């Protein structure tokens, strides 16, 4: 009996002193980066910063914004795709990244293969604006003007959604052309109009709201089915005679494709909870966003469908892959 007791004691002592197996750290255990696909001042950046503040409080770790603009989101997309799939690097991008893949098949980024969409939030209209001195009070006026004189327009980049909207609307449908001047982001394109570098800009709605309400720029048309609450005086494309041109730009959150499901799900749930907060919904609406969101699996299906849709639009507009 004494020998059994002594043996049991040795076993318990061994268990007590043995090094414990390394346990996976509870996620998150360190700061998370939101890599934004456009420079500061645009709609994607505004959404990322709103969400980062709330996510910090909910996750108990700093969520910091890092801007990596360029190539309509492809540069930021590649950076996140190549990051460790551990949930600590999250991409915030728009469907301009989808268009960029369509326009440049040789890019090193394949969205469906390399990234995992975990949520889509705060869709926004595309708006066409002009300098106040441009003699066009409506979309029809602007199209007529483009047929009679040379006009140029700025966008947030070649292959961005606003770029394709104008090419589809003017070139494919209205048989009118304007010269395209790409800028790094929406804020820079708007600055280009204000500074006289271009006569027209096509950008996402939020960064243009204050400029239109202060009469520094003239709002011509928005691409959503209904007028934007932030700019109710600006008509829609449907009201302007082009009902087939209805486009919204989403703000999507992505992680590297091989991110473990529990981590991706936790991030997705956090983002959707932030999107549902009354103060966030109110702020988004004030800025010109639609305060709605879509969960990961549906968002992934939407991205797959958009890859096909934008390929058709680019073909009809005569835009060749780069």
FIVOLO-305807 format. One record per residue: residue in one letter; x, y, z of N, C-alpha, C in turn. Coordinates in steps of 0.05 Angstrom, whole numbers, plus 5000, padded with zeros to 4 digits. Each point is the difference from the previous one (the first is absolute). Example, Ala and Ser with C-alpha at 12.3 -4.5 7.8 and 13.67 -1.06 7.14 Angstrom:
<nodes>
A526448865156498250245000501850245000 S499350214986501650245001498550225014 
</nodes>
This chain:
<nodes>
X501749765000498350245000501750255000 X502249995016501850235002501450044973 X500749784986501350024974498150134980 X497449925000498050124981499650305005 X499950075026499750285007502350164990 X502549895005502450154991500050024970 X499249804985500050014971498050214990 X497650005013498050204992501050285005 X501450035022501150275007502050094979 X501649814990502050084980498650074974 X497849864993498650074976498850285002 X498750065023498850265003502150225000 X502349945012502250205000500950054972 X500349794984500850044972498150164984 X497449955004498050164986500050295008 X500550055026500050275010502350164990 X502349874996502450154993500649994970 X498549844985500449994971499250274988 X501450084979499450244985497349974986 X498150195004497449974987500350034970 X498349864985500050024971499250294992 X501450124981499450274992497250034990 X498450175012497350054992499850234981 X498249994980499750224981499050245015 X501350224996499150255012497250074993 X498550115019497350094993500250234981 X498449994979500150214980498050235007 X500950254998502750094993501750055025 X502649964998501850045023502050234994 X499750134977501750224993498550184979 X501150234993498650184982499349884973 X497850094988499049924974500450244981 X500949944976500350214979497749994980 X498750224995498150034978501650144977 X500649844979501450114977498050114980 X499950274997498050134983501150044972 X498449934980501049994973500050274986 X499450225014500150274988501350195020 X500950234990501250205018498050115020 X500950155020498250135018498250204986 X497650045010498150204989497849894984 X500149744992497949884984498049855016 X498149884987497849855014501049755014 X501749854987501049755012501650075026 X501650204999501550095023498250095023 X497950144993498150105021498749765014 X499249804985498749775012502049855018 X502449964990502049855015500550145027 X500250265000500650145025497750005020 X497550024989497749975018499949735013 X500549794984499849735010502449935018 X502350114994502449935017499650095029 X498850235004499650105027498249815016 X497849924988498149825013501249725004 X501449904980501249745002502149985022 X501550225004501950015022498749955026 X497850145005498649965025498849725003 X499049894979498749745001502049775003 X502350024987501949784999502150035022 X500250235013502050035021502850034991 X500450054974502750054989499850234981 X502250154997499950224980499549904972 X498250144986499649944971500850264986 X502249984985501350234987499650004970 X499750244989499650034971502750064986 X500549864978502350044984499250044971 X500550234989499250064972502149904980 X499149834981501849904979498650034973 X499750264992498650064975501649934976 X498649984977501349954974498849764986 X499950024973499149784983497249915007 X498350195008497249955006499649785020 X501849975019499749815021501849764998 X501249964976501649764996502549995018 X501350235004502450005017499449925028 X497950115012499249925027499149715000 X498549924980499049734998502349795000 X502150064985502349824999501449995027 X500250235013501350015026498649825020 X497450025001498449845019500049704992 X499849954974500149724991502549865008 X502250155001502649885006500650005030 X498350125016500450015029499449735013 X501049975024499449755015497049985004 X498849764995497149975003499149965029 X500550215016499549975029498050205010 X498850164983497950195007501050275009 X502750045000501150255009500450204978 X499549924975500250184977497449974984 X498550224999497350004988500050214978 X499049934976499850194978497250135001 X500050274995497550144996500250124972 X498249914982500250074972497250034989 X499950114976497450034986500049824976 X497750004985499949834976501750114977 X501450225005502050094980502249794998 X500549855021502049794999499049774982 X497449955000498949804982500450094971 X499350264994500350104973503049994992 X501850075018502850004994500949724991 X499049795013500749734992499049944972 X497650104994498849964973501750144979 X500950255007501550164981502949914997 X501049865019502849925000500249715008 X499449814983500049715007502849915008 X502150154992502749915007500950095028 X498250135014500750085027500649755017 X501650045021500849775017497849945020 X497850155000497849965019497649864986 X499249785011497549874993498250015024 X497950165000498450055024498849755011 X498849844982498649765010502049795011 X502449994989502049815008501650095025 X500650265001501950105019498850135025 X497550084998498750155022497349875007 X499250055025497449915010498450245009 X497850054987498250215008498549935025 X500250175020498749945026497650185006 X499850234986497650185004500250224980 X497650104993499850234983498250205014 X500850265001498550205015499850264984 X498250175008499850284992500250044970 X498249894984500250064971499550304995 X501150094978499850284993499550044971 X498950234993499550074972502650094987 X500049994974501950154984498750264991 X501550225002498950264992501750134979 X498750144981501450164980499850295009 X502250145001500050285008501650164980 X499450264998501550184983500750255014 X501750164988500550275010497550164996 X499550205017497650164997499850154973 X502250064987500050154975499449834976 X500049745002499449834978497050034992 X499450064975497250054993498349744996 X499749875022498449755000498549985027 X497449994999498449995025498949725004 X500449824981498949735002501949804985 X499449755003501549804986499750034970 X497550054991499550044972501650244989 X500250215015501650234992502949934998 X501049845019502949935000500649824976 X498349824994500449824977500050174974 X498150184998499850174976502650174997 X501050105023502450165000502449844991 X500149755010502349824993500049934970 X497750024987499949944972500950244983 X500150235012500650244984502850125007 X501149935023502650105007501549805016 X502750035001501649815015499850055030 X499349805015499850015029501949795012 X501050055023501549795014498849965028 X500449765010498949945026502049845017 X499950045026501749865019498549785014 X501449785006498849785016502049915021 X499249825018501949905020502049804989 X500249984974502049824989499049854976 X501849934982499349834977499149735009 X497649914991499049755008498350015025 X499650245011498350035024497149984991 X498249965019497149994993499150264987 X500650245012499250254988501050024971 X502549924994501050014973498249844981 X499449755008498349844982497250104997 X499050135022497350124998499950214978 X501950185000500050214979500449884972 X501949814998500549884973497549864990 X498749865018497549854992497850194993 X499650215016497850194996500550174976 X502350124998500650194978500749854974 X501949815001501049884976498049794989 X499249815017498449784991497150084994 X498950165017497150064997499550274986 X501350215008499450264990501650094976 X502049844992501750064977501350285003 X501150055023501550245006502549935015 X502150154995502649935013501150235016 X501349945022501650195015502749885005 X502050165001502749905005500449935029 X501049775006500349915028502750085011 X499950125024502450075015499949865027 X501549785003499849855026501550145022 X498949985024501350115025500349765019 X501750045021500449785020497549935016 X498150205004497749955016497850214995 X497749975013497850184996500750285009 X501250035023500750275010501850154981 X501949854988501850134981498650074974 X498149844991498550074976498350245004 X498850035024498450235006501750255002 X502449975011501950235001500750084972 X500249814982500650064972497950174987 X497549955006497850164990500250285011 X500350025026500150265014502350164990 X502349874993502350144991500250054970 X498049914985499950044972501649814983 X501049785012501449804985498149844982 X497649965009497949864985497450165003 X498249954981497450145001497849855014 X500349745000498049825011501449795018 X498649915020501149775016497849805005 X500749755000498149795007501349855023 X498750005023501149895025497849885016 X500749875022497949915019498950245015 X497649985009498450225010501250145025 X500749855021500750135026502050234999 X502349974986501950235000499050244984 X497949974984499050224984497750155014 X498949895021497650125012500450295009 X502150055016500450275010500650204977 X501449914979500750184978497550074984 X498149824998497550064985498150175017 X499749935025498250165017501050295004 X502650044998501150275003500250144972 X499049884979500050114973502850044988 X502049875011502650014988500249824975 X498349795000499749834976497149964995 X499449934976497249964991499449704997 X498149905015499249724998498249964975 X500849814983498649954975498149765002 X501149785011498349755001501349815020 X498349835012500949785017499049744987 X501449785006499549754986498349805016 X499050085023498349825016497150004991 X498549795007497249994992498350235010 X500650105024498650235011502050225005 X499050255003501750225006501449965027 X502450115002501649975024498850195022 X499749905024498950165021501850245006 X502649974997501950225005499950224979 X499149934976499850204978497349964985 X497850065013497449944988499350154975 X501550224995499450164976501349894974 X501849815004501449894976498449764989 X499350014975498349784989501649744995 X498549784997501349754994500349964970 X501649804993500349934972497449924987 X498349865015497449924990498350244994 X499950195018498550254996501150164976 X502649964995501350154978499949874973 X498549774999499549874975501849754995 X501449915021501849774996499549795022 X497749875000499249825021501849755002 X501449934979501749765001502650055015 X500750255005502550065014499450055030 X500049785015499650015029502349855013 X501650155015502549895011500350105029 X500849825017500850075027502849905005 X501550145016502749925007500049905029 X500849755005500049905027502750045013 X500149985026502550005015500349725012 X501849844989500349735008502449955018 X499649815019502149925018500949724992 X502749964996501149754991502349925018 X500449745002502449895014501449814980 X502549925005501349804983498349754998 X500149874977498249784994500249775020 X502349945012500449775017499650075030 X498850235006499450075027498149805013 X500749895024498249815013497250105003 X498049834996497250085001499250135026 X500849905024499250135025500950305001 X502450054990501150275000498450184980 X499649894976498550154980497250065009 X498849805013497250045010499950215022 X502050005018500050205021500350284989 X501750044981500350264987497550084986 X498849814986497550064985497850085019 X499649855022498050075019500450275013 X502550075005500750265012499350224981 X500749974974499550214980497050044997 X498549784999497150024996498650135025 X501149945023498950135024500550305000 X502450084991500650284998498150134980 X499649874977498350114980497150045009 X499249845020497250025010499750205023 X502150125009499850195022498650254991 X498050105016498550244991501750244995 X502050055016501750244995501649974974 X500949764994501549954975498250034976 X497649895002498050034978499450294995 X499650155021499450294997502350154987 X502549945009502350134989500449934971 X499749754993500349914972498050144982 X497550035009497950134984500750304997 X501050125020500850294998502250044980 X501849804998502350024982499349934971 X497649884996499249934973500149714994 X500449835020500049714996497249895006 X499449774989497649855008500749835024 X498650035023500849855024499149715001 X500949844980499349724998502649834999 X499749745004502349825000499249734989 X502049844992499649734989502049825013 X499249765008501849815013501849864980 X502049865010502249894984499249834976 X498449795005499449814978498550134977 X498150185006498550144979501950194986 X501750135016501950194988501949864981 X500949765006501749854982498549934974 X497549945002498449954975499750254984 X499750235014499750254986502650074984 X502349955013502550064987500349834974 X499349745002500249824977498250104977 X497650095007498150104980501150264987 X501150175017501050264989502449964981 X501649805005502249954981499049964972 X497849864998498749954973498750254990 X498550145017498650244992501950224989 X502150055015501850224991501649924976 X500549744996501349924975498250064976 X497449965003498150074978499950304995 X500050165022499950294997502550104986 X502349905008502550094988500149934970 X498949764993500049924972498250194984 X497650065011498150184986501150284996 X501650095020501250274999502450014983 X500949774990502449994983502650045015 X499949945026502450035016501649745000 X502450014990501649764997501549945026 X500449745005501649925023502850104997 X501250095022502650125000502249795003 
</nodes>
